[in-house]
Amino acid sequence: MFGIGVDIEKICRFQNKTQNNDLHFLKTIFTDAELAYSFSDTKSAQHLCARFCAKEATIKALYSLGLKSIPLNEIEILNNNDGVPQLKIKNYENLKTKVSLSHTTEDAIAFILIEKT
């Protein structure tokens, strides 16, 4: 069985977010590793928004498989050594996942494919 999810968002939703002023809000969505990755670049809003899209798309894919939703910060999207985004879902380690992220200067999009064996 496969579940799919897609989400698109405006990057401006994450523009001007900082770890100093918005840490509580950011930690409800992102893991520490995602925040470190996103804020290591001057385009942090694009990285944050693309990962937010992936989390929303993951929840849609889980629902399509009949699996319950989980908090956004229990879904983690980090790049592997080759720069390819990888998806980890807490308490759903047995699922096979694929993730695709893309963004322009204005929008970010994510597509998620989950295989339930």
Phi, psi and omega in degrees: 000140179241143171240141178233153177208148177218149176209146177226139182218159173280130181297332181301341176299333182249001177296141177069010173280133179230157177290333179288316186263337189234022188299317180300312178300311183298323182287343175284344182249316192247153173278166178300320180294322178293319179295317179300315179297309186297319183275001175278358184234152178289345179260047184300323181298320178295317179295315179297314183295317179298319179290323175299315178302317180296322179293316177297318178295324178297316179299319177297318179294319178298315178301320181294341176264003181079018179262147183286157179288155177228163178300146182302325183281004172260004174248129184232132177238112177230155179275143174280186183298337179268003180086008181273129179296138178236144184249130173238134179238117181301135180069007175229043183294340182279358180272142173268133186228152171225142181224141174229127179242146174207155177205156169249195176285342184248328187230153173232150180218150176220143175236132182236137173235127180235131176253126177258117183264000000 
